[in-house]
Amino acid sequence: MAGKVVFVGAGPGDPELITVKGMKYLQQADVVIYAGSLVNPELLKYVKEGAEIYNSATMTTEEIVDIIVKKASEGKLVVRLKSGDPAIYGALWEELLPLQQLGIPYEVVPGVTAALAAAAAMEIELTVPKEVQTVVITRASARVEMRGDLKTAARFAKEMGAALAIYTGVHVIDKVVKELTEGGLPPETPVGVVYKASWPDEKIVVGTLADIAEKVKAERIVRDAVIIVGNSVKPREVPRSSVYNPTFSHSHRRSKS
C-alpha cells in the first residue's frame, strides 16, 4: 500500500516560522528529505527517532524522486522539506509530476517565503496604499537561462508602480542595478537587501539603485539574500489604508464623517 508524500515549506530560516501543520507532518514523518543548503538543520530536532533523513543538497532530481517513490511505495510518510514556500522557486513540478503519474498520494503545505521574511525584517509592507498595489517576484542569474530580464521587470514596475522582490541576484548586484536602471527605474529608487532573513546572522542593507551595489559589497553579501526594489522600501508619504479610514464606507462599517 502506498504511503504519502508531503511537500512542506520550512520557512525562511527561523525554525519557529514553519507552519503548525508543517511541523506536525515533520514530527510524524518516517522519511525526511531536506534541502540542506537552505533549510535550518534545527528543524531536524523535531524528527522522530528512527526516521530516515536525507540531505538533498548533493543530490540530483532523479535521485530525490527515486527515494521519494521508493519510500512512499513502502507505505511510509515522506516529508520533502523545502526552504521558504514550495511554490516559490521550490523545484516542485519536477518532483510532483512523477507522483501524479504513479498515483502516489501527496500534499503541499505552504510556508513563509523569503520575500515576506525580508519585508518583516525591514519592518515594511510590500503593498503600500495608493503607491504600490503590485508586487513582482522575480530572480536574477549569471548562468541559469531565463525568459526575459530585469529590464522588462523594471519597465513594468515603473508603469504600474510595482515593487520588485528579486531572488538569487545579490551575487550579480551590479548586473541587477544595470538592468533595472536601463529598464527605466531612476537612480533614487529605494532598495533594500536582506541577507538570511530571520536567521541569527541576518543583515539588512538599505539604499538606492545609485549606491546599493557598493553597500552590499561592503557587507560582503554574495548569497542568500532578497532584493526589494521600489517605494515599499521607503514610501513617499505616510501610507493610509482606505478600508480603515473613517471617511470610507464599506459593507462592515459606515463612514464616520
Secondary structure, DSSP 8 states (H G I E B T S, - for coil): ---EEEEEE-BSS-GGGS-HHHHHHHHH-SEEEE-TTTS-GGGGGGS-TT-EEEEGGG--HHHHHHHHHHHHHTT-EEEEEESB-TTTT---HHHHHHHHHHT--EEEE----HHHHHHHHHT--SSBTTTB--EEEEE--SSS--SS-HHHHHHHHHHHT-EEEEES-GGGHHHHHHHHHHTT--TT-EEEEEESTTSTT-EEEEEETTTHHHHHHHTT--SSEEEEESTTTS-SS----STT-TT--BTTB----
